Amino acid sequence: MAKDLTPAQLREEIRAGKWKAPTTGVAPGYVQANLVMLPQDAAFYFLLFCVRNPKPCPILDVLEPGQVEPKIAKDADLRTDLPKYRIFEQGKLKDEVEDVRNVFHDEMVSFLLGCSFSFEAALVAAGVPVRNLEEDKNVSMYITSRDCQPAGPFSAPLVVTMRPMKPAEAVRAIQVTTRFHLTHGAPVHMGSPEEIGIKDLDRPDFGDPVTIRSGEIPVFWACGVTSQLAATSASLPLVVTHAPGHMFVSDLRDEHLTLL
Amino acid sequence: MAKDLTPAQLREEIRAGKWKAPTTGVAPGYVQANLVMLPQDAAFYFLLFCVRNPKPCPILDVLEPGQVEPKIAKDADLRTDLPKYRIFEQGKLKDEVEDVRNVFHDEMVSFLLGCSFSFEAALVAAGVPVRNLEEDKNVSMYITSRDCQPAGPFSAPLVVTMRPMKPAEAVRAIQVTTRFHLTHGAPVHMGSPEEIGIKDLDRPDFGDPVTIRSGEIPVFWACGVTSQLAATSASLPLVVTHAPGHMFVSDLRDEHLTLL
């Protein structure tokens, strides 16, 4: 089964053009990451943006200019080992491709940022419902009215994911995700969506809506999509990111990212 | 009493040249920070060094080039508000001064990094002995045989502080300091000093030796001095740091830095 591949095997399949699908649920237990590549000139300020906004942009690995093999994935190549990439010029989406060897160059810096896939498995293991997994949907994501701390030319509103659950389950979810400080950590908000500028939970800005049952409250976590909005907020000649859901699968285990 | 000053009052005293002493024990409960200032050209790699080595170099604040007022201290000026600075040229110590307005320039970036003063108060509150406080000495610091992850031109051995305690107290100390992940967090080692390249606990590389009683084990935490060794490992035209013990006192409370 494809889902039983090791991260190294999956990356090899992707590189060979045999795997083009989203990475949700594959290589379970291994850390998946958001990818942002941008020119060295802007790398200090983008790193500063991530440092200033650690909940949406938790840094897993930053590579030196021109390097493509991250420390967290042996023999990997970030130019070929994700199933789908997005290419932005001057902040505008120009293309979706399966390989970026022809655009990546020696003065590009790659950032790998944590993703909430890591803590969803821990929530399930703790008996907390994860509705998007139950309903086999992409998690609901919303652009909030809260601004991140800017850095140089980079700014973005905070983007959040939402998972509905009962209050007692939310208490447990807070405990569980607090351990995962490198994959968004504890929630940033719960309850009233209006308070963070979300008008309609049934109409997420990204991903799919999920069922919210009677007696459940929405619980909101900072989301890695924030980093993509930030990276494309500056007018840079070239930014490369993963395509939504098509993440980089590392050799790190989810448990390696826990604080406790 | 001088020790009862608020952080803002203390910074004003320092700026006026009325306070020239170390900051140990002043403005208790407020976060004190290590300072590193270096040229913008090298700022990406130094920030990357800190990100890759979060235990010795936990980032509290990084200022944009030329800026001197950190977010964590209202109306402060990093050029004047520390009691003593060290000036390095090409990695060599050139001077100790009380004000760096004449050397700081618009292309310098300032980094404020966490300091173990924050967790020492929490250890005392938890009933864990802090021998250097009991004996009114500077904490014992040692250069270990462990290398930090390098970044660009920056490299350094890991420097640690040591506090002796009974094994059951060490368990409690691990729990308490785990919460303080922005001020060095949990210990990096305990027990055998030889294992991390320390030959003689009675001869620290920095600070003072402290009494180790029968039945106590040495417990080692990553130390902010690591950041100074890293900053001066590259041949930069100018690096400014605080002088040992003469820290920057921020408006943040120690509890703001805890994870849990």
Interface residues (C-beta under 8 A of the other chain):
Chain A: Q40 A43 F44 L47 L48 V51 R52 I59 V62 E64 V109 Q149 A151 G152 T178 H181 L259 L260
Chain B: Q40 A43 F44 L47 L48 V51 R52 I59 V62 E64 K71 V109 A151 G152 T178 H181 L259 L260
